[in-house]
Amino acid sequence: MMSVLKNPAWIDYRLLSTNQLDRLPQSLLNEIKDNLRKFQSPQPLVSIVVPACNEEFSVLRTLHSLSCNETKYPVEVIVINNNSTDRTQQVLDLLGVRSFFQPVAGWGPARQLGLEKAMGKYVLSADCDSFYPPNWIQTMTDALVDENIACVYGDYSYLGNETKARWKFAIYETLRNIILEVRQIKRPFLNARGLNMGFVRELALKKGYIYAKVRGEDGRMCFDLMQHGRIKRIRSRNIVVWTPPRAKGNIGLVSVFFKNTLIELSKMKSYFYKRPMHDTHTSPNSAPPVLKYMEKIKHNV
């Protein structure tokens, strides 16, 4: 049973002990390469698309955990080099990963290229710098095989570290999950995140990702997929994706909770109504009034 109060035991801590590529032993790189070679199929049913922008080290975390997955489905892993200027491509070539270069910056353009290059019937969307549990591929694909499902998504958790204990993140995530359940009723697209999401490739190609560097490309895709089938939230902790607290590790969790609480309260009423149809490729991201007010106060202090 996975504990919510500590980091999972299946994570390879060699990839958490440092964040510098040159400090990793060659034996670990060879291990990842061998795992990927044995893991990938020339005729995949499932394509895992991973965008990477200057992720020469962190991409190893994602690739290693994916290659350690246990699944009956034939799989391929595709990494989209999103205009990296570091050694990301060198690492991908070293590992023998199927990769493509996307010069247009942005999560949307990167994921769109991966969608076009994927050979599988189903696409699982992943992120760099995250750890994927051993049953992630199997469980996500099992849900997608249902012909009434257009898109599935799972949860994510933050890894504890020396400055932020895991139990603090657990409290934050428990409260966050209450909001996720409310959103799932009418607006599940607000919950979908590119680091833990899957869909039917043929349906996704009909609309495609927004071709711009705009946050929320995953939610926009999920919204469009709602027109073709059900959106399912997989609540099993066996598919929770674990990620280092990049942003939340640098600010207080109390501040994060207070800010997010105000934002969610200001939007709660809208969660009980369906979002009207609109063009997700041209609609702007909107900030709730309370967030604009908080930013105004911040600048006036």
N, C-alpha and C positions, 0 to 999 in steps of 0.2 A: 504493500500500500504506500502510495506516494504521500509524504508528509507535506503539508502546506506551510509548515513552520521552519523548514530547512531546505537547502538546495538538494535537488534529487541526486541519488547515489549513482545513476547511470551516466552522469556528465563526466567526460574525460578531463580531469583537472590539469592535465598538462597544457590544455588550451586556455586555462584560466590563470595559470601561474605567471604568465607573461603576456604582453601584447606586442611583442617584437618578433618579427619573422626570423631574424638571424639567431635568436636564442633557442629556437626549436631544434631538437635533435633530428638529424637526417632520417633516423629510423622511423620517426613519426610521420614524416612526409611520405616515405616509402609505404608505410602502412595505409595511409589515406589513399594513395595511388592504387595500391593493390585492391583495396576494398571497393573502390569505384569501378575498377576494371571488371571485377567479378559481379558487381551489383547491377550494372547497366545492361539493357537489352537492345539489340538492333531493331526489334519490332515491339516498341513499348505500347502499352495500353494507357499508361500514366506518364505525363511529362511534368517534371518539376522545374519551374522557372525561377531563377535567382538573379535579380539585378545586383550589380556590384559597381560602385563608384569609389575608387581609391580604397579598396578593401583587401590589400595584399595579405594581411594577417587574418582578419576576422572571417574572411570567406572560408578559411580552413575549419572554423568551428561549425559552420553550416554543412559543409561538404562531408566532414567526418561523421557528424551525427546522422546525416541522411544515409550515408553509406553503411551505417550500422543498423539501419532499419530492417525489420523482418517482415516480409510481405510475400504473398503468393502472386502478386500482379507483376508483369514485366514493366520495368521502369526505365526512364532516361532522365538525366539531369542536364539542364541547359543553364549556363551562366551568361548573362548579358553584361559585357564590359561597357559600362555607361560613361565613355570618354575619360577613363582613368588616366592619371598622369604618373602613378607610382608603378610598382611591380606586379599589379594585379594580373595582367595578361601573362607575364612570365610565370607566375605561380600556376595559372590555369593550364598553360602549355605543359609545364612540368608534371602536373597531375593527369594530363590526358583528358581533361574535361571538354566536352563539346561546348564551344563558346562562340559568341558573335559580338561584333563591335557596333555599338550604337553611339554615333557622334552627337546626337541631339540629347541634351541634358534633360533629366526629369524622370520620375518614376513611371509616368504614363508612357512615354516613348520607349523606355527600356522594357517594360512589361508587354507592350504591344509587339515589339520585335520578337520577344520570346514566344508570344502567342502565335505569331505567324510561322515561326520556325519549328514549333512543337509538332511531334509526330503522333502523340497519343490522343486518344478519344477524350481523355480527361486531363485537365491541367490543375496542378497544385501550385499555389503561389507561396513562395518562401522569401525570407530576407537574409541578408548577410548578418553576421555577428549574433546569430541566434542558435540555440541548441534544440534539435528536434527529437522527441522521445521515440523509443524503439518501435512503437506500434502506430506511429503517426500516419504513414502512408496507407497502411492496411485499413485503419479505421476511417480515415477521410474518404478513401475510394469506396469502401463498403457502402457508405451513405450515398455517394454519387451514383452508384449503380442503379438505384431506384429511379425509374424513368420519370417520376413526377418531380424530382429534385433538379433544380437548375444550378444551385449554388449552396455550398456548405461553408461554415466557418467555425473556428474554435477560439479558445481563450489564450491569453498569454500571461506570464508571471515574470516578475523581476527577481534576478538573482541577488541574494544577500552578499555583502562584502564587508570589509574591515570597518567602514564608516556607517553603513546602514544594515542593521540586523534584518534577517529575513522575516521575522515575525511582524516587523513594522509594515513591510510591503504586504504581508498577508492581510492585515487589517484594512489597508487601503483597497486591496483587490476585492475583499468581501463586500465592502460597501459599493464598489464600482459594479460588481456583478448584479446588484439589485437594480441598478439603472439599466444594465444590459437586458434584463428580463422584461422591463417595462418597454424598452425600445423594440424588442423582438415582436411585440404584438402587431404594430402597424408600421414600424420603421426599422426593420432589421438591417438595412443598408448602412445605418449609422454605426453598427457594431462590427461590420466586416473590416478586417485589417489584412493588408497584403502579406503579412508574415505568417498567417495561418488561415488560408482560404483555398477553396477549390471549386471548380465549375466545369460544365460541359463545354469543350472547346468550340464546337460548331455553333453553339448559341452565343458565345462570347465574340466570335468573329463577325457576327451580324452587325454589331455596333462598334466594338473595339474600344480601346482605352482612349482617354483624352490625350491628345498629342501636344502636351505642354507641361512645363515644370510647375505643377499645381498639386498641392497636398489633397488627399481625398480621392485619388484615382481609383482606389480599391472600392470605396463606397459608391462611387459613380457607376462603376461596372456592376456592382451588386444591384443597384437600383434598376439598371437596364435589364438585368437578368430576371428581375421580379416579374417582368412581362411574359416570361416564357415558362415559369414553373415556381415551385416552392423554394424558399430560402430556409435552410435548416441550421440551427445552432447545435453543435455537438458539445454537450456539457461534460463529457467524460474527462477526468483529469489525466487520463492516459494520453491525451493528445495536446495537452497544454504545452505551448512553446515557451522556452525560457530564454530571457534576454538580459544582458547586463543593463543596469540602470544608468544609461548615458545621461539623460536629462535629469531624472529625478534623484540621481545620486549627488547632484551639485546644489540642490536646493532643499529646504526643509519639507518633510512630508506633511507637516501641519499646514504650511502655506499652500502646498499643492491641493490638499483636501479642502481647505477653505475656499480657494479660488474655484475649484471644480464643482463644489457644492452650490455656490452661487450661480454658476453657469447652468448647471443642470436644473436647478429650481426655476430659473427664468425660462427654460425651454420645455419644462415638464408637460404643460398643457398640450403642446403641439405633438407630443409622442402618441397621443390617443387618436390622432387623425392621420389618414394617409396623405403622403406628399403628392400634390398634383403632378401629372406628367409634364416633363419639360426636357429640353435638350441638355443633357449632362455635359456635352462637349463645349458649350458656350456659357453655361450658368456660372456665376462667380461664387466663391466661398463667402459665406456670410458670417459675421461675428455677432453674437448676441449682444443686445444693448448693455447688459450688465458688464460685459467684458470691455466694451468701448468706454464705459464710465470708469472702470477700474484703471484703464490705461490713461485716461484723462487725469485722474487723481494722481497717478504715479508721476506724470510729467509736470504737474503743478506743484508737487512737493519740493 
